[in-house]
Amino acid sequence: MAEHGAGHEAEEVKEVVWTYAGWVVIILICIGAGLFIGYELWGQATSLQAQLTEQIETVNRLKNERETIKSQLALATRDKEACQRTLATQGGGGATGGGTPPPAPPAGAQ
């Protein structure tokens, strides 16, 4: 009779082990499915990647525009300095204010 009880206990232990193993497998499947679904929905983050690409293109375009404007400013500054040097070498002109004022018209002329 003792052997019969020992076999019965062994079967109960096997049943418990299989039950817990089944629960572990079910939990792992659920976690795996959750990770898979989460990765498919948010892992690639397709909409965020599209926004990032758009923002990078905008930043690059603005950088190029800034460089273009800087180049235009440098050219305008160079031309202005060249004009000022030319004006200074030709005697100042009327813009400097260093010349003599124009003669006044005669008193009787209208």
LINNOR-V680165 format. One record per backbone hydrogen bond with DSSP energy under -0.5 kcal/mol. NH is the residue of the N-H (numbers start at 1). CO is the residue of the C=O. If there is no record, write none. Layout:
BEGIN
NH:CO
NH:CO
END
This chain:
BEGIN
5:1
6:2
7:3
8:4
9:5
10:6
11:7
12:8
13:9
14:10
15:11
16:12
17:13
18:14
19:15
20:16
21:17
22:18
23:19
24:20
25:21
26:22
27:23
28:24
29:25
30:26
31:27
32:28
33:29
34:30
35:31
36:32
37:33
38:34
39:35
40:36
41:37
42:38
43:38
43:39
44:39
49:45
50:46
51:47
52:48
53:49
54:50
55:51
56:52
57:53
58:54
59:55
60:56
61:57
62:58
63:59
64:60
65:61
66:62
67:63
68:64
69:65
70:66
71:67
72:68
73:69
74:70
75:71
76:72
77:73
78:74
79:75
80:76
81:77
82:78
83:79
84:80
85:81
86:82
87:83
88:84
89:85
90:86
91:88
92:87
96:92
109:106
END
